[in-house]
Amino acid sequence: MNSSEISLPPLDNGWATRLDGALHEAVTVQDAALGRIAGGLIRHGGKRLRPQLLFLAASLGKAEEVLLVHAAAVIELIHVGSLLHDDVMDGAATRRGAPTANSRWGNTHAATTGTHVLACAMAELAHLPHEAVSAVTEAAFTLCSGQLRETEHAYDTELTADEHLEIIRMKTATLFGLPCRLGALLAACDPHHSDALFRFGQHLGIAFQLTDDLLDLVGDPASLGKPTGTDLRAGVFSYSVLLALRQNPRGRLAALLRHEDLTEREAAEAAGLVRLSGTVDLTRELVRTHTGLAAAALAGLPEFPGRDALADMPRRIASRVR
């Protein structure tokens, strides 16, 4: 599941500068090749959505600035490292309109760099209190388990929609819930408020991945920065695809998806069959359900500086697939 980023206001310049400095310092190593690849990925790495969640959640309480920066670096490094491994496993050629590390330097260099970036994230944990380390460790285990389950079910036309949603929860929503929980933890927020922020992040992450998967079927490749049909060709079947397969388990769609060498033309045909099935609208409805649940989790919290920016995120996600 490749994830493009939603359009969000950039981090406050002060936070962004401190975070970029921490990330650069974390990945700088004696091995020139590793440092060059990792540093380039960090410099051109998306909107920093997950660090934004951490900083905004932490504004509900009071936290030491240095701890927030280290925690944000941990989360961004885990995200970047997981994307490197994702791209190797999916054979992805582009991400955000640019060549992936595996397409530029090969799978071995990309996978090694991904492992290095994850090791850098673990090193950053040394700056955080025990409770934060425990939260990150738990999330890392969940993320890895989700990746493994997705790999085990590649090209699996029998995978159920509920099992797929559980993989999304483990693999994507984990890295949305974690920054919200970590920000609240470092800011010493009330445990009930921390739980609400975690639920907000989880539902936001599920909605995010559902919309990203939909865009692989109905999106504009130029806007996405990657070709559509990527997940279909990689054998990663989205919620819409799995629902369509259940409608006619022995039909043309199932016949196409049971083999691993889909051509672009066959992938386009499969995507068209999914669109004709009506399951795209069912997925849009599920996106609205999860963005609504995210908004509801936030609604029970008192006013705080980051609340409006957080509240805008579910609306922005839902607007991607209207």
Secondary structure by P-SEA (a helix, b strand, c coil): cbbbbcccccccaaaaaaaaaaaaaaaccccaaaaaaaaaaaaacccaaaaaaaaaaaccccccaaaaaaaaaaaaaaaaaaaaaaaaaaccccccccccccccccaaaaaaaaaaaaaaaaaacccccaaaaaaaaaaaaaaaaaaaaaaaacccccccaaaaaaaaaaccaaaaaaaaaaaaaaacccaaaaaaaaaaaaaaaaaaaaaaaaaaccccccccccccccccccccccaaaaaaaaaccccaaaaaaccccccaaaaaaaaaaaaaacaaaaaaaaaaaaaaaaaaaaaacccccaaaaaaaaaaaaaaccc
